[in-house]
């Protein structure tokens, strides 16, 4: 008898919980408009200038939170090094020339490389190198032109943008900035 009464109670409970008497509430208020971007993509550019010294372990760093930039795990981060100045623009200002990292240079018996690694929290730009005999390079002995007053541009590229834009040369910083609609005035200094 207990089994039957338990079964009847369970059946009644199941029947009452399956009714469609629920009423959907009114829709909520319209949310704020999101920031504009190119096709919904928002890229960010950050300039980093600094010296590679023993004090900073020959590494320059950018912490995205400190710059007010949100980066997702799926986003790509590109880094370019300034290698010189080109002709002047219409305002008489030299046009900066950048190359994508990693960038390798040979100086006598030394091989020097600017490289980087990143997470969604930060970017570390570092010197790497070896002597011709395979030993680690003494960065302190490098010419100042490789260590001091180096300028880099970090560009955060939304992953969907990079996937959808296969025809863009990601090693060309100007093309990437143009596609992401990032002007020089938008670059975080």
Number of C-alpha atoms within 10 A of each C-alpha: 6 7 8 9 10 11 12 12 12 11 12 11 11 11 10 9 10 8 8 7 7 6 6 6 6 6 6 6 6 6 6 6 6 7 8 9 12 13 9 12 17 16 22 20 23 18 16 19 15 14 18 22 15 10 8 11 11 16 20 20 16 17 15 17 12 9 11 9 17 12 20 14 10 12 18 19 22 21 28 24 24 15 14 12 12 11 11 11 10 8 6 8 11 13 13 13 15 20 17 19 17 16 13 13 12 11 10 8 10 19 17 20 18 20 19 20 13 16 16 18 15 15 20 15 23 18 21 19 19 16 16 12 8 10 10 13 17 12 20 12 8 14 10 13 9 16 17 14 13 17 16 22 22 22 22 23 24 21 15 13 19 16 9 9 12 9 8 12 11 16 15 13 20 15 13 20 19 11 15 23 15 19 11 9 7 11 15 15 12
